[in-house]
Amino acid sequence: MSQLYLGISGHVVCIEKQTGKELWKTKLKSSQLTNVCYEDGFVYAYSAGHLFCVNANNGDLEWTNKLPGLGYGYCIIATESQNDVVANATATAQSAATAAGGAGAAAGAGS
């Protein structure tokens, strides 16, 4: 995989690893903390109480789920191919961001 996917300030951003060039950026429902997880050509993101599916090739929003009845809060996104270490690192990063004042969060692609 030659891309890195970031969740930051209500956006999902795709960065080329070799050059650092931004390939695409998708605006989601506004939130400082945006969790992301990559699997099978899609980036799944949680922001402001909504789950989003973003096409990893072009940044197009494929679908949104408002997660009715669950409210807002921390969300850890895990997939069938994701291992416990990546999921745990995501949870630890969220806790650290909150302790530091919630200035935002970034997570790399995990697969």
N, CA, C and O atoms as a Tinker XYZ file with bonds, in Angstrom:
   444  protein
     1  N      0.850000   -1.171000    0.000000    73     2
     2  CA     0.000000    0.000000    0.000000    64     1     3
     3  C      0.897000    1.237000    0.000000    63     2     4     5
     4  O      1.797000    1.363000    0.831000    81     3
     5  N      0.646000    2.131000   -0.924000    73     3     6
     6  CA     1.493000    3.312000   -1.053000    64     5     7
     7  C      0.824000    4.579000   -0.534000    63     6     8     9
     8  O      1.378000    5.670000   -0.665000    81     7
     9  N     -0.365000    4.443000    0.056000    73     7    10
    10  CA    -1.068000    5.600000    0.601000    64     9    11
    11  C     -1.193000    5.504000    2.118000    63    10    12    13
    12  O     -1.153000    4.423000    2.707000    81    11
    13  N     -1.343000    6.668000    2.717000    73    11    14
    14  CA    -1.598000    6.798000    4.144000    64    13    15
    15  C     -2.918000    7.549000    4.272000    63    14    16    17
    16  O     -3.138000    8.543000    3.581000    81    15
    17  N     -3.790000    7.080000    5.148000    73    15    18
    18  CA    -5.094000    7.706000    5.325000    64    17    19
    19  C     -5.155000    8.343000    6.708000    63    18    20    21
    20  O     -4.898000    7.688000    7.717000    81    19
    21  N     -5.495000    9.618000    6.742000    73    19    22
    22  CA    -5.566000   10.377000    7.988000    64    21    23
    23  C     -7.008000   10.764000    8.283000    63    22    24    25
    24  O     -7.785000   11.052000    7.373000    81    23
    25  N     -7.352000   10.766000    9.552000    73    23    26
    26  CA    -8.617000   11.318000    9.997000    64    25    27
    27  C     -8.288000   12.531000   10.843000    63    26    28    29
    28  O     -7.687000   12.399000   11.909000    81    27
    29  N     -8.675000   13.719000   10.381000    73    27    30
    30  CA    -8.303000   14.934000   11.102000    64    29    31
    31  C     -9.341000   16.037000   10.870000    63    30    32    33
    32  O     -9.715000   16.326000    9.734000    81    31
    33  N     -9.785000   16.631000   11.939000    73    31    34
    34  CA   -10.697000   17.780000   11.905000    64    33    35
    35  C    -11.876000   17.599000   10.955000    63    34    36    37
    36  O    -12.181000   18.490000   10.162000    81    35
    37  N    -12.539000   16.443000   11.035000    73    35    38
    38  CA   -13.720000   16.219000   10.218000    64    37    39
    39  C    -13.435000   15.906000    8.761000    63    38    40    41
    40  O    -14.329000   16.020000    7.923000    81    39
    41  N    -12.208000   15.513000    8.441000    73    39    42
    42  CA   -11.828000   15.159000    7.073000    64    41    43
    43  C    -11.163000   13.789000    7.054000    63    42    44    45
    44  O    -10.582000   13.356000    8.049000    81    43
    45  N    -11.254000   13.115000    5.918000    73    43    46
    46  CA   -10.410000   11.966000    5.620000    64    45    47
    47  C     -9.479000   12.445000    4.513000    63    46    48    49
    48  O     -9.930000   12.977000    3.499000    81    47
    49  N     -8.179000   12.254000    4.714000    73    47    50
    50  CA    -7.177000   12.737000    3.767000    64    49    51
    51  C     -6.316000   11.564000    3.324000    63    50    52    53
    52  O     -5.888000   10.751000    4.143000    81    51
    53  N     -6.066000   11.483000    2.021000    73    51    54
    54  CA    -5.196000   10.448000    1.462000    64    53    55
    55  C     -3.874000   11.096000    1.060000    63    54    56    57
    56  O     -3.844000   12.048000    0.281000    81    55
    57  N     -2.781000   10.562000    1.606000    73    55    58
    58  CA    -1.437000   11.085000    1.356000    64    57    59
    59  C     -0.604000    9.999000    0.692000    63    58    60    61
    60  O     -0.651000    8.838000    1.097000    81    59
    61  N      0.158000   10.379000   -0.324000    73    59    62
    62  CA     1.095000    9.450000   -0.946000    64    61    63
    63  C      2.304000    9.305000   -0.031000    63    62    64    65
    64  O      2.942000   10.301000    0.313000    81    63
    65  N      2.628000    8.071000    0.369000    73    63    66
    66  CA     3.707000    7.836000    1.337000    64    65    67
    67  C      5.072000    8.315000    0.848000    63    66    68    69
    68  O      5.829000    8.898000    1.623000    81    67
    69  N      5.395000    8.083000   -0.405000    73    67    70
    70  CA     6.729000    8.403000   -0.924000    64    69    71
    71  C      7.005000    9.898000   -0.983000    63    70    72    73
    72  O      8.126000   10.330000   -0.712000    81    71
    73  N      5.995000   10.698000   -1.334000    73    71    74
    74  CA     6.214000   12.130000   -1.569000    64    73    75
    75  C      5.547000   13.039000   -0.545000    63    74    76    77
    76  O      5.930000   14.201000   -0.408000    81    75
    77  N      4.555000   12.526000    0.176000    73    75    78
    78  CA     3.796000   13.356000    1.104000    64    77    79
    79  C      2.719000   14.179000    0.414000    63    78    80    81
    80  O      2.066000   15.002000    1.056000    81    79
    81  N      2.524000   13.968000   -0.891000    73    79    82
    82  CA     1.544000   14.721000   -1.664000    64    81    83
    83  C      0.128000   14.297000   -1.283000    63    82    84    85
    84  O     -0.164000   13.109000   -1.149000    81    83
    85  N     -0.747000   15.289000   -1.110000    73    83    86
    86  CA    -2.156000   15.007000   -0.853000    64    85    87
    87  C     -2.810000   14.552000   -2.154000    63    86    88    89
    88  O     -2.771000   15.263000   -3.158000    81    87
    89  N     -3.412000   13.362000   -2.130000    73    87    90
    90  CA    -4.069000   12.821000   -3.318000    64    89    91
    91  C     -5.547000   13.197000   -3.367000    63    90    92    93
    92  O     -6.080000   13.488000   -4.438000    81    91
    93  N     -6.202000   13.192000   -2.220000    73    91    94
    94  CA    -7.579000   13.646000   -2.122000    64    93    95
    95  C     -7.924000   13.954000   -0.670000    63    94    96    97
    96  O     -7.242000   13.513000    0.255000    81    95
    97  N     -9.004000   14.726000   -0.492000    73    95    98
    98  CA    -9.495000   15.069000    0.847000    64    97    99
    99  C    -11.020000   15.096000    0.788000    63    98   100   101
   100  O    -11.604000   15.696000   -0.115000    81    99
   101  N    -11.653000   14.445000    1.752000    73    99   102
   102  CA   -13.113000   14.387000    1.806000    64   101   103
   103  C    -13.591000   14.975000    3.122000    63   102   104   105
   104  O    -13.153000   14.551000    4.192000    81   103
   105  N    -14.490000   15.952000    3.048000    73   103   106
   106  CA   -15.067000   16.590000    4.231000    64   105   107
   107  C    -16.226000   15.739000    4.740000    63   106   108   109
   108  O    -17.105000   15.342000    3.976000    81   107
   109  N    -16.210000   15.469000    6.035000    73   107   110
   110  CA   -17.281000   14.714000    6.683000    64   109   111
   111  C    -18.045000   15.643000    7.608000    63   110   112   113
   112  O    -17.718000   16.825000    7.714000    81   111
   113  N    -19.052000   15.120000    8.271000    73   111   114
   114  CA   -19.757000   15.894000    9.294000    64   113   115
   115  C    -18.716000   16.362000   10.300000    63   114   116   117
   116  O    -17.897000   15.566000   10.760000    81   115
   117  N    -18.741000   17.621000   10.640000    73   115   118
   118  CA   -17.683000   18.253000   11.425000    64   117   119
   119  C    -17.459000   17.612000   12.791000    63   118   120   121
   120  O    -18.399000   17.334000   13.535000    81   119
   121  N    -16.203000   17.392000   13.090000    73   119   122
   122  CA   -15.770000   16.892000   14.391000    64   121   123
   123  C    -14.257000   17.003000   14.452000    63   122   124   125
   124  O    -13.586000   16.840000   13.433000    81   123
   125  N    -13.716000   17.272000   15.611000    73   123   126
   126  CA   -12.262000   17.321000   15.751000    64   125   127
   127  C    -11.653000   15.937000   15.649000    63   126   128   129
   128  O    -10.637000   15.753000   14.978000    81   127
   129  N    -12.261000   14.959000   16.308000    73   127   130
   130  CA   -11.730000   13.597000   16.273000    64   129   131
   131  C    -12.407000   12.814000   15.162000    63   130   132   133
   132  O    -13.627000   12.651000   15.158000    81   131
   133  N    -11.611000   12.332000   14.222000    73   131   134
   134  CA   -12.118000   11.525000   13.114000    64   133   135
   135  C    -11.308000   10.248000   13.059000    63   134   136   137
   136  O    -10.131000   10.276000   12.700000    81   135
   137  N    -11.917000    9.133000   13.409000    73   135   138
   138  CA   -11.233000    7.835000   13.395000    64   137   139
   139  C    -11.352000    7.221000   12.014000    63   138   140   141
   140  O    -12.400000    7.315000   11.374000    81   139
   141  N    -10.266000    6.583000   11.548000    73   139   142
   142  CA   -10.309000    5.938000   10.241000    64   141   143
   143  C     -9.752000    4.525000   10.302000    63   142   144   145
   144  O     -8.937000    4.192000   11.163000    81   143
   145  N    -10.209000    3.709000    9.373000    73   143   146
   146  CA    -9.757000    2.330000    9.241000    64   145   147
   147  C     -9.856000    1.956000    7.763000    63   146   148   149
   148  O    -10.879000    2.220000    7.131000    81   147
   149  N     -8.818000    1.351000    7.207000    73   147   150
   150  CA    -8.811000    0.942000    5.798000    64   149   151
   151  C     -9.058000   -0.558000    5.677000    63   150   152   153
   152  O     -8.523000   -1.354000    6.449000    81   151
   153  N     -9.885000   -0.932000    4.690000    73   151   154
   154  CA   -10.020000   -2.348000    4.339000    64   153   155
   155  C    -10.617000   -2.474000    2.947000    63   154   156   157
   156  O    -11.607000   -1.822000    2.616000    81   155
   157  N     -9.994000   -3.324000    2.140000    73   155   158
   158  CA   -10.512000   -3.719000    0.827000    64   157   159
   159  C    -10.923000   -2.549000   -0.064000    63   158   160   161
   160  O    -11.985000   -2.589000   -0.685000    81   159
   161  N    -10.096000   -1.511000   -0.131000    73   159   162
   162  CA   -10.362000   -0.401000   -1.036000    64   161   163
   163  C    -11.277000    0.677000   -0.499000    63   162   164   165
   164  O    -11.664000    1.588000   -1.231000    81   163
   165  N    -11.626000    0.582000    0.776000    73   163   166
   166  CA   -12.491000    1.591000    1.387000    64   165   167
   167  C    -11.893000    2.066000    2.705000    63   166   168   169
   168  O    -11.249000    1.303000    3.425000    81   167
   169  N    -12.119000    3.344000    3.007000    73   167   170
   170  CA   -11.725000    3.915000    4.289000    64   169   171
   171  C    -13.018000    4.140000    5.066000    63   170   172   173
   172  O    -13.921000    4.835000    4.600000    81   171
   173  N    -13.093000    3.549000    6.247000    73   171   174
   174  CA   -14.251000    3.720000    7.113000    64   173   175
   175  C    -13.875000    4.760000    8.155000    63   174   176   177
   176  O    -12.819000    4.673000    8.780000    81   175
   177  N    -14.743000    5.741000    8.337000    73   175   178
   178  CA   -14.440000    6.846000    9.241000    64   177   179
   179  C    -15.619000    7.100000   10.164000    63   178   180   181
   180  O    -16.778000    6.998000    9.762000    81   179
   181  N    -15.299000    7.436000   11.416000    73   179   182
   182  CA   -16.316000    7.815000   12.386000    64   181   183
   183  C    -16.062000    9.262000   12.759000    63   182   184   185
   184  O    -14.947000    9.629000   13.132000    81   183
   185  N    -17.097000   10.085000   12.659000    73   183   186
   186  CA   -16.969000   11.496000   12.998000    64   185   187
   187  C    -18.334000   12.023000   13.420000    63   186   188   189
   188  O    -19.329000   11.808000   12.728000    81   187
   189  N    -18.379000   12.702000   14.539000    73   187   190
   190  CA   -19.590000   13.373000   15.026000    64   189   191
   191  C    -20.824000   12.471000   15.038000    63   190   192   193
   192  O    -21.910000   12.884000   14.634000    81   191
   193  N    -20.641000   11.224000   15.509000    73   191   194
   194  CA   -21.768000   10.321000   15.658000    64   193   195
   195  C    -22.213000    9.607000   14.394000    63   194   196   197
   196  O    -23.235000    8.921000   14.403000    81   195
   197  N    -21.466000    9.753000   13.308000    73   195   198
   198  CA   -21.808000    9.119000   12.036000    64   197   199
   199  C    -20.675000    8.202000   11.587000    63   198   200   201
   200  O    -19.503000    8.474000   11.849000    81   199
   201  N    -21.035000    7.112000   10.908000    73   199   202
   202  CA   -20.063000    6.228000   10.276000    64   201   203
   203  C    -20.119000    6.478000    8.776000    63   202   204   205
   204  O    -21.199000    6.512000    8.187000    81   203
   205  N    -18.948000    6.655000    8.155000    73   203   206
   206  CA   -18.851000    6.953000    6.732000    64   205   207
   207  C    -18.025000    5.888000    6.031000    63   206   208   209
   208  O    -17.095000    5.332000    6.616000    81   207
   209  N    -18.360000    5.603000    4.785000    73   207   210
   210  CA   -17.561000    4.730000    3.929000    64   209   211
   211  C    -17.070000    5.580000    2.763000    63   210   212   213
   212  O    -17.869000    6.110000    1.991000    81   211
   213  N    -15.742000    5.706000    2.640000    73   211   214
   214  CA   -15.122000    6.538000    1.611000    64   213   215
   215  C    -14.326000    5.643000    0.667000    63   214   216   217
   216  O    -13.579000    4.776000    1.119000    81   215
   217  N    -14.480000    5.845000   -0.632000    73   215   218
   218  CA   -13.717000    5.100000   -1.625000    64   217   219
   219  C    -12.251000    5.507000   -1.517000    63   218   220   221
   220  O    -11.925000    6.684000   -1.675000    81   219
   221  N    -11.365000    4.552000   -1.250000    73   219   222
   222  CA    -9.948000    4.853000   -1.030000    64   221   223
   223  C     -9.236000    5.301000   -2.302000    63   222   224   225
   224  O     -8.176000    5.921000   -2.219000    81   223
   225  N     -9.785000    5.006000   -3.468000    73   223   226
   226  CA    -9.137000    5.399000   -4.720000    64   225   227
   227  C     -9.341000    6.860000   -5.076000    63   226   228   229
   228  O     -8.444000    7.499000   -5.626000    81   227
   229  N    -10.528000    7.400000   -4.761000    73   227   230
   230  CA   -10.832000    8.760000   -5.215000    64   229   231
   231  C    -11.453000    9.669000   -4.157000    63   230   232   233
   232  O    -11.674000   10.850000   -4.426000    81   231
   233  N    -11.736000    9.157000   -2.978000    73   231   234
   234  CA   -12.303000    9.979000   -1.910000    64   233   235
   235  C    -13.807000   10.164000   -1.980000    63   234   236   237
   236  O    -14.372000   10.909000   -1.179000    81   235
   237  N    -14.471000    9.499000   -2.925000    73   235   238
   238  CA   -15.930000    9.620000   -3.022000    64   237   239
   239  C    -16.602000    8.987000   -1.805000    63   238   240   241
   240  O    -16.208000    7.915000   -1.347000    81   239
   241  N    -17.615000    9.665000   -1.299000    73   239   242
   242  CA   -18.391000    9.140000   -0.179000    64   241   243
   243  C    -19.365000    8.097000   -0.715000    63   242   244   245
   244  O    -20.232000    8.415000   -1.529000    81   243
   245  N    -19.225000    6.851000   -0.260000    73   243   246
   246  CA   -20.061000    5.750000   -0.737000    64   245   247
   247  C    -21.367000    5.652000    0.046000    63   246   248   249
   248  O    -22.430000    5.461000   -0.546000    81   247
   249  N    -21.298000    5.780000    1.367000    73   247   250
   250  CA   -22.494000    5.745000    2.198000    64   249   251
   251  C    -22.211000    6.356000    3.563000    63   250   252   253
   252  O    -21.063000    6.540000    3.966000    81   251
   253  N    -23.314000    6.667000    4.265000    73   251   254
   254  CA   -23.259000    7.219000    5.618000    64   253   255
   255  C    -24.284000    6.486000    6.477000    63   254   256   257
   256  O    -25.384000    6.182000    6.015000    81   255
   257  N    -23.921000    6.204000    7.725000    73   255   258
   258  CA   -24.856000    5.617000    8.687000    64   257   259
   259  C    -24.862000    6.535000    9.904000    63   258   260   261
   260  O    -23.821000    6.742000   10.527000    81   259
   261  N    -26.014000    7.082000   10.247000    73   259   262
   262  CA   -26.124000    8.007000   11.382000    64   261   263
   263  C    -26.042000    7.301000   12.729000    63   262   264   265
   264  O    -26.036000    7.960000   13.768000    81   263
   265  N    -25.979000    5.980000   12.730000    73   263   266
   266  CA   -25.906000    5.189000   13.963000    64   265   267
   267  C    -26.968000    5.641000   14.968000    63   266   268   269
   268  O    -26.639000    6.038000   16.085000    81   267
   269  N    -28.244000    5.578000   14.569000    73   267   270
   270  CA   -29.320000    6.081000   15.424000    64   269   271
   271  C    -29.352000    5.412000   16.792000    63   270   272   273
   272  O    -29.186000    4.200000   16.925000    81   271
   273  N    -29.569000    6.238000   17.790000    73   271   274
   274  CA   -29.699000    5.745000   19.152000    64   273   275
   275  C    -28.391000    5.540000   19.892000    63   274   276   277
   276  O    -28.402000    5.198000   21.074000    81   275
   277  N    -27.254000    5.741000   19.216000    73   275   278
   278  CA   -25.967000    5.510000   19.878000    64   277   279
   279  C    -25.312000    6.792000   20.376000    63   278   280   281
   280  O    -24.406000    6.725000   21.207000    81   279
   281  N    -25.737000    7.947000   19.899000    73   279   282
   282  CA   -25.184000    9.208000   20.359000    64   281   283
   283  C    -23.760000    9.431000   19.896000    63   282   284   285
   284  O    -23.302000    8.825000   18.927000    81   283
   285  N    -23.062000   10.316000   20.606000    73   283   286
   286  CA   -21.692000   10.680000   20.280000    64   285   287
   287  C    -20.756000   10.031000   21.283000    63   286   288   289
   288  O    -21.186000    9.631000   22.365000    81   287
   289  N    -19.505000    9.924000   20.943000    73   287   290
   290  CA   -18.517000    9.369000   21.856000    64   289   291
   291  C    -17.384000    8.740000   21.090000    63   290   292   293
   292  O    -17.313000    8.837000   19.865000    81   291
   293  N    -16.496000    8.093000   21.819000    73   291   294
   294  CA   -15.372000    7.419000   21.177000    64   293   295
   295  C    -15.867000    6.217000   20.396000    63   294   296   297
   296  O    -16.828000    5.553000   20.782000    81   295
   297  N    -15.196000    5.955000   19.300000    73   295   298
   298  CA   -15.544000    4.810000   18.473000    64   297   299
   299  C    -14.256000    4.167000   17.988000    63   298   300   301
   300  O    -13.390000    4.840000   17.428000    81   299
   301  N    -14.134000    2.884000   18.203000    73   299   302
   302  CA   -12.999000    2.139000   17.668000    64   301   303
   303  C    -13.531000    1.313000   16.513000    63   302   304   305
   304  O    -14.457000    0.519000   16.678000    81   303
   305  N    -12.936000    1.505000   15.335000    73   303   306
   306  CA   -13.355000    0.779000   14.146000    64   305   307
   307  C    -12.399000   -0.387000   13.949000    63   306   308   309
   308  O    -11.189000   -0.184000   13.848000    81   307
   309  N    -12.919000   -1.586000   13.893000    73   307   310
   310  CA   -12.099000   -2.774000   13.652000    64   309   311
   311  C    -12.717000   -3.557000   12.504000    63   310   312   313
   312  O    -13.931000   -3.525000   12.301000    81   311
   313  N    -11.882000   -4.254000   11.761000    73   311   314
   314  CA   -12.351000   -5.051000   10.637000    64   313   315
   315  C    -11.916000   -6.496000   10.820000    63   314   316   317
   316  O    -11.151000   -6.809000   11.732000    81   315
   317  N    -12.396000   -7.364000    9.965000    73   315   318
   318  CA   -12.037000   -8.776000   10.059000    64   317   319
   319  C    -10.542000   -9.001000    9.910000    63   318   320   321
   320  O     -9.989000   -9.898000   10.546000    81   319
   321  N     -9.876000   -8.203000    9.080000    73   319   322
   322  CA    -8.448000   -8.411000    8.843000    64   321   323
   323  C     -7.562000   -7.603000    9.783000    63   322   324   325
   324  O     -6.345000   -7.785000    9.782000    81   323
   325  N     -8.141000   -6.720000   10.578000    73   323   326
   326  CA    -7.361000   -5.872000   11.472000    64   325   327
   327  C     -6.988000   -6.649000   12.722000    63   326   328   329
   328  O     -7.796000   -7.404000   13.265000    81   327
   329  N     -5.746000   -6.455000   13.174000    73   327   330
   330  CA    -5.313000   -7.197000   14.361000    64   329   331
   331  C     -5.519000   -6.385000   15.637000    63   330   332   333
   332  O     -5.776000   -5.182000   15.583000    81   331
   333  N     -5.406000   -7.049000   16.775000    73   331   334
   334  CA    -5.634000   -6.411000   18.074000    64   333   335
   335  C     -4.664000   -5.275000   18.344000    63   334   336   337
   336  O     -5.036000   -4.293000   18.986000    81   335
   337  N     -3.430000   -5.384000   17.870000    73   335   338
   338  CA    -2.433000   -4.344000   18.131000    64   337   339
   339  C     -2.859000   -3.030000   17.499000    63   338   340   341
   340  O     -2.756000   -1.984000   18.140000    81   339
   341  N     -3.337000   -3.053000   16.256000    73   339   342
   342  CA    -3.775000   -1.837000   15.586000    64   341   343
   343  C     -4.984000   -1.243000   16.288000    63   342   344   345
   344  O     -5.031000   -0.033000   16.506000    81   343
   345  N     -5.966000   -2.068000   16.649000    73   343   346
   346  CA    -7.153000   -1.570000   17.343000    64   345   347
   347  C     -6.768000   -0.968000   18.686000    63   346   348   349
   348  O     -7.300000    0.076000   19.063000    81   347
   349  N     -5.855000   -1.601000   19.415000    73   347   350
   350  CA    -5.417000   -1.087000   20.699000    64   349   351
   351  C     -4.648000    0.220000   20.530000    63   350   352   353
   352  O     -4.812000    1.140000   21.332000    81   351
   353  N     -3.811000    0.314000   19.496000    73   351   354
   354  CA    -3.062000    1.546000   19.248000    64   353   355
   355  C     -4.011000    2.696000   18.947000    63   354   356   357
   356  O     -3.763000    3.827000   19.364000    81   355
   357  N     -5.089000    2.423000   18.231000    73   355   358
   358  CA    -6.084000    3.447000   17.936000    64   357   359
   359  C     -6.744000    3.934000   19.219000    63   358   360   361
   360  O     -6.912000    5.139000   19.406000    81   359
   361  N     -7.118000    3.023000   20.099000    73   359   362
   362  CA    -7.742000    3.399000   21.368000    64   361   363
   363  C     -6.778000    4.205000   22.226000    63   362   364   365
   364  O     -7.183000    5.179000   22.859000    81   363
   365  N     -5.506000    3.811000   22.255000    73   363   366
   366  CA    -4.501000    4.529000   23.035000    64   365   367
   367  C     -4.304000    5.933000   22.486000    63   366   368   369
   368  O     -4.192000    6.885000   23.259000    81   367
   369  N     -4.259000    6.081000   21.164000    73   367   370
   370  CA    -4.092000    7.394000   20.543000    64   369   371
   371  C     -5.273000    8.298000   20.862000    63   370   372   373
   372  O     -5.089000    9.495000   21.080000    81   371
   373  N     -6.482000    7.747000   20.893000    73   371   374
   374  CA    -7.660000    8.534000   21.230000    64   373   375
   375  C     -7.574000    9.042000   22.663000    63   374   376   377
   376  O     -7.887000   10.201000   22.934000    81   375
   377  N     -7.156000    8.188000   23.570000    73   375   378
   378  CA    -7.021000    8.589000   24.971000    64   377   379
   379  C     -5.976000    9.678000   25.116000    63   378   380   381
   380  O     -6.175000   10.633000   25.867000    81   379
   381  N     -4.862000    9.547000   24.404000    73   379   382
   382  CA    -3.790000   10.544000   24.469000    64   381   383
   383  C     -4.261000   11.879000   23.904000    63   382   384   385
   384  O     -3.939000   12.931000   24.458000    81   383
   385  N     -5.017000   11.851000   22.812000    73   383   386
   386  CA    -5.519000   13.086000   22.213000    64   385   387
   387  C     -6.473000   13.792000   23.166000    63   386   388   389
   388  O     -6.441000   15.017000   23.280000    81   387
   389  N     -7.309000   13.039000   23.844000    73   387   390
   390  CA    -8.237000   13.619000   24.807000    64   389   391
   391  C     -7.482000   14.233000   25.978000    63   390   392   393
   392  O     -7.807000   15.334000   26.420000    81   391
   393  N     -6.479000   13.527000   26.479000    73   391   394
   394  CA    -5.684000   14.030000   27.600000    64   393   395
   395  C     -4.927000   15.295000   27.218000    63   394   396   397
   396  O     -4.664000   16.146000   28.068000    81   395
   397  N     -4.574000   15.421000   25.929000    73   395   398
   398  CA    -3.818000   16.583000   25.463000    64   397   399
   399  C     -4.733000   17.738000   25.077000    63   398   400   401
   400  O     -4.253000   18.767000   24.601000    81   399
   401  N     -6.005000   17.592000   25.268000    73   399   402
   402  CA    -6.934000   18.671000   24.962000    64   401   403
   403  C     -7.784000   18.422000   23.739000    63   402   404   405
   404  O     -8.515000   19.311000   23.302000    81   403
   405  N     -7.704000   17.226000   23.177000    73   403   406
   406  CA    -8.558000   16.891000   22.040000    64   405   407
   407  C     -8.277000   17.693000   20.797000    63   406   408   409
   408  O     -9.207000   18.052000   20.075000    81   407
   409  N     -7.003000   17.989000   20.520000    73   407   410
   410  CA    -6.644000   18.826000   19.383000    64   409   411
   411  C     -6.813000   18.133000   18.045000    63   410   412   413
   412  O     -6.614000   18.774000   17.013000    81   411
   413  N     -7.166000   16.875000   18.009000    73   411   414
   414  CA    -7.347000   16.153000   16.748000    64   413   415
   415  C     -6.697000   14.802000   16.840000    63   414   416   417
   416  O     -5.967000   14.527000   17.792000    81   415
   417  N     -6.947000   13.955000   15.869000    73   415   418
   418  CA    -6.362000   12.617000   15.873000    64   417   419
   419  C     -6.031000   12.207000   14.464000    63   418   420   421
   420  O     -6.703000   12.605000   13.513000    81   419
   421  N     -4.997000   11.412000   14.331000    73   419   422
   422  CA    -4.635000   10.858000   13.034000    64   421   423
   423  C     -4.361000    9.386000   13.219000    63   422   424   425
   424  O     -3.786000    8.975000   14.226000    81   423
   425  N     -4.769000    8.600000   12.258000    73   423   426
   426  CA    -4.511000    7.165000   12.309000    64   425   427
   427  C     -4.101000    6.696000   10.938000    63   426   428   429
   428  O     -4.653000    7.139000    9.930000    81   427
   429  N     -3.130000    5.797000   10.894000    73   427   430
   430  CA    -2.682000    5.257000    9.616000    64   429   431
   431  C     -3.548000    4.109000    9.193000    63   430   432   433
   432  O     -4.353000    3.582000    9.961000    81   431
   433  N     -3.364000    3.740000    7.959000    73   431   434
   434  CA    -4.097000    2.595000    7.428000    64   433   435
   435  C     -3.666000    1.349000    8.151000    63   434   436   437
   436  O     -2.477000    1.162000    8.408000    81   435
   437  N     -4.598000    0.500000    8.482000    73   435   438
   438  CA    -4.266000   -0.740000    9.173000    64   437   439
   439  C     -4.853000   -1.923000    8.451000    63   438   440   441
   440  O     -6.072000   -2.087000    8.384000    81   439
   441  N     -3.990000   -2.738000    7.918000    73   439   442
   442  CA    -4.468000   -3.985000    7.339000    64   441   443
   443  C     -3.339000   -4.949000    7.254000    63   442   444
   444  O     -3.523000   -6.075000    6.792000    81   443
